[in-house]
Amino acid sequence: MTKTITRNRGRPIGMYLVAAGGVVLVLAGLIVSGAVRFSRPKTELAGATIDPPFPAPNFELHDQFDQPVSLSSFKGKVVALTFLYTNCPDACPIITEKLHQGYDQLGPDTSKFAIVAVTVDPARDTVAQVRSYSVQKDMLNKWHFLTGPVADVRPILALYGVDAVNADAEAAAAKATSVALALPSPTSLPINGTVDHASPTFILDPAGRGRAILDINFAPSDLVQDVRALLAE
């Protein structure tokens, strides 16, 4: 299944190839009608370079402390912007741990760095839930895990091209359709609350521009390299 990351005003800024279940995310290309391309950057970045950089669309949600947080409030810092959910059984805990390790490796540079995670499961990821997850992963004071009403979160996911499909809801809809049309019911699947979603981590520079994208296979040292390279510009 191919997923397209879209920039503000709906124009595509990247393309991802996602393995079944959303476990593995591989960056396949970054194309915008020939305007966005891969090139050898002036700043050596570990992630896939976005050239030219794009202004990251602003948004505001509430974090694990139930405080309003806007993306624009981090201007002047390098930001790692990622998309997760607390009940994720595979990719999200992996990404969280890598962000945790990268944060710890940055040492004093964390004062000029922020991690912003946006839930892809706003229907279930309440403030209490994202706080509990943050405590469990030792990230309570190391990031802002943002959530809000479904109507507020979905447009943000769309701005960044992050498709998120609740597998249980999709299975229930398929079953309802088969019943309505008097068709054989599809094979029942376990109800486990999974959400199939793209998992990019955007690296934003201190000016709030998207400069690179890390896929799920990034190493904590890749994050450290990108943060320090952008801080040194």
FENQUIGI-V673761 format. One record per pair of residues at least 4 apart in sequence whose ideal C-beta (glycine too) atoms are under 8 Angstrom apart, sorted by the first residue. I is the first residue (numbers start at 1). GAP is how many residues later the second one is. Records with the same first field share a line. If there is no record, write none. Layout:
I: GAP ; GAP
This chain:
1: 16 ; 17 ; 19
2: 13 ; 14 ; 15 ; 16 ; 26
3: 12 ; 13 ; 14 ; 15 ; 158 ; 159 ; 160 ; 195
4: 8 ; 10 ; 11 ; 12 ; 157
5: 7 ; 8 ; 9 ; 10 ; 11 ; 155 ; 156 ; 157 ; 193 ; 195 ; 208
6: 4 ; 5 ; 6 ; 7 ; 152 ; 153 ; 154 ; 155
7: 4 ; 5 ; 6 ; 25 ; 47 ; 50 ; 152 ; 154
8: 46 ; 47 ; 49 ; 151
11: 21 ; 22
12: 19 ; 20 ; 149
13: 17 ; 19 ; 23 ; 37 ; 41 ; 148 ; 197
14: 13 ; 15 ; 16 ; 17 ; 22 ; 34 ; 36 ; 147 ; 186 ; 199
15: 13 ; 14 ; 15 ; 16
16: 9 ; 10 ; 11 ; 12 ; 182 ; 184 ; 199
17: 8 ; 9 ; 11
18: 4 ; 6 ; 7 ; 8 ; 178 ; 180
19: 4 ; 5 ; 6 ; 7
21: 69 ; 173 ; 175
22: 68 ; 69 ; 173 ; 174 ; 175 ; 176 ; 177
23: 67 ; 68 ; 193
24: 67 ; 192 ; 193
25: 66 ; 173 ; 174 ; 175 ; 190 ; 191 ; 192
26: 189 ; 191
27: 21 ; 173 ; 186 ; 188
29: 9
30: 6 ; 7 ; 8 ; 18 ; 20 ; 183
31: 5 ; 6
32: 4
35: 17
36: 14 ; 15 ; 16 ; 18
37: 14
38: 10 ; 11 ; 13
39: 10 ; 12
41: 4 ; 8 ; 10
43: 168 ; 186 ; 187 ; 189 ; 190
44: 181 ; 185
45: 4 ; 158 ; 166 ; 167 ; 180 ; 181 ; 184 ; 185
46: 166 ; 168 ; 172 ; 173 ; 175 ; 176 ; 177 ; 179 ; 180
47: 154 ; 156 ; 164 ; 165 ; 166 ; 167 ; 171 ; 175 ; 179
48: 164 ; 165 ; 166 ; 167
49: 162 ; 163
50: 4 ; 160 ; 161 ; 162 ; 163
53: 152 ; 156 ; 157 ; 158
54: 155 ; 156
55: 153 ; 154 ; 155
56: 15 ; 23 ; 25 ; 146 ; 148 ; 152 ; 153 ; 154
57: 14 ; 99 ; 102 ; 103
58: 12 ; 13 ; 14 ; 150
59: 11 ; 12 ; 96 ; 97 ; 100
60: 8 ; 9 ; 10 ; 11
61: 7 ; 8 ; 57 ; 85 ; 86 ; 87 ; 91 ; 92 ; 95
62: 4 ; 5 ; 6 ; 7 ; 65 ; 84 ; 85 ; 86
63: 4 ; 6 ; 64 ; 67 ; 81 ; 82 ; 83 ; 84
64: 63 ; 66 ; 67 ; 70 ; 76 ; 80 ; 81
65: 66
66: 61
69: 4 ; 47 ; 75 ; 77
71: 8 ; 10 ; 45 ; 137
72: 136
74: 5 ; 40 ; 42 ; 130 ; 134
75: 131 ; 132 ; 133
76: 36 ; 130
77: 35 ; 36 ; 37 ; 129
78: 34 ; 35 ; 36 ; 125 ; 126 ; 127 ; 128 ; 148 ; 149 ; 152 ; 153
79: 34 ; 35 ; 36 ; 37 ; 123 ; 124 ; 125 ; 129
80: 19 ; 22 ; 33 ; 34 ; 35 ; 36 ; 121 ; 122 ; 123 ; 124 ; 134 ; 143 ; 147
81: 35 ; 37 ; 79 ; 120 ; 121 ; 122 ; 123
82: 13 ; 17 ; 33 ; 34 ; 35 ; 36 ; 117 ; 118 ; 119 ; 120
83: 34 ; 35 ; 36 ; 37 ; 74 ; 77 ; 79 ; 81 ; 114 ; 115 ; 116 ; 117
84: 4 ; 8 ; 11 ; 12 ; 33 ; 34 ; 35 ; 36 ; 61 ; 115
85: 7 ; 34 ; 35 ; 36 ; 39 ; 40 ; 110 ; 112
86: 6 ; 33 ; 35 ; 38 ; 39 ; 43 ; 44 ; 46 ; 47
87: 34 ; 37 ; 106 ; 107 ; 108
88: 4 ; 5 ; 106 ; 107
89: 4 ; 103 ; 105
90: 4
91: 4 ; 108 ; 125
92: 4 ; 107
93: 4 ; 44
94: 4 ; 122
95: 4 ; 104 ; 106 ; 121
96: 4 ; 21 ; 41 ; 43
97: 4 ; 40
98: 4 ; 120 ; 121 ; 122 ; 125
99: 4 ; 16 ; 18 ; 40 ; 43 ; 44 ; 102 ; 121 ; 124
100: 4 ; 37 ; 38 ; 39 ; 42
101: 4 ; 119
102: 4 ; 118 ; 119 ; 120 ; 121 ; 122 ; 125
103: 7 ; 10 ; 12 ; 39 ; 40
105: 115 ; 116 ; 119
106: 4 ; 7 ; 118 ; 121 ; 122
109: 4 ; 118 ; 119 ; 122
110: 32
112: 94 ; 119
113: 114 ; 118
114: 29 ; 30
115: 24 ; 27 ; 28 ; 29
116: 27 ; 28 ; 30
117: 26 ; 27 ; 28 ; 29
118: 28 ; 29 ; 35 ; 38 ; 39 ; 44
119: 6 ; 11 ; 26 ; 27 ; 28 ; 34
120: 33 ; 37 ; 42 ; 44 ; 75 ; 77
121: 4 ; 43 ; 45 ; 74
122: 25 ; 26 ; 27 ; 28 ; 30 ; 31 ; 32
123: 27 ; 43
124: 5 ; 69
125: 4 ; 5 ; 22
126: 4 ; 21
127: 4 ; 20
128: 4
129: 4 ; 18
130: 4 ; 15 ; 16 ; 17
131: 4 ; 9 ; 14
132: 4
133: 4 ; 6 ; 12
134: 5 ; 6 ; 9 ; 11
135: 5
138: 4
139: 4 ; 6
147: 6
148: 4 ; 5
149: 4
150: 4
151: 4
152: 4
153: 4
154: 4
155: 4
156: 4
157: 5 ; 6 ; 7
158: 4
160: 40 ; 42
161: 37 ; 39
162: 35 ; 36 ; 38
163: 33 ; 34 ; 35
164: 31 ; 32 ; 33 ; 34
165: 4 ; 5 ; 30 ; 31 ; 32
166: 4 ; 27 ; 28 ; 29
167: 4 ; 22 ; 25 ; 27 ; 28 ; 29
168: 4 ; 23 ; 24 ; 25 ; 26
169: 4
170: 4
171: 4 ; 15 ; 17 ; 18 ; 20
172: 4
173: 4
174: 4 ; 12
175: 4 ; 10 ; 11 ; 13
176: 4
177: 4 ; 6
178: 5 ; 6 ; 7 ; 8
179: 4 ; 6
199: 16 ; 17
200: 13 ; 14 ; 15
201: 12 ; 13 ; 14 ; 17 ; 22
202: 8 ; 10 ; 11
203: 7 ; 8 ; 9 ; 10 ; 11 ; 20 ; 23 ; 24 ; 27
204: 4 ; 5 ; 6 ; 7
205: 4 ; 6 ; 25 ; 28
206: 24 ; 25
211: 15 ; 19
212: 14
214: 4 ; 8 ; 9 ; 12
218: 4 ; 5
219: 4
220: 4
221: 4
222: 4
223: 4
224: 4
225: 4
226: 4
227: 4
228: 4
229: 4
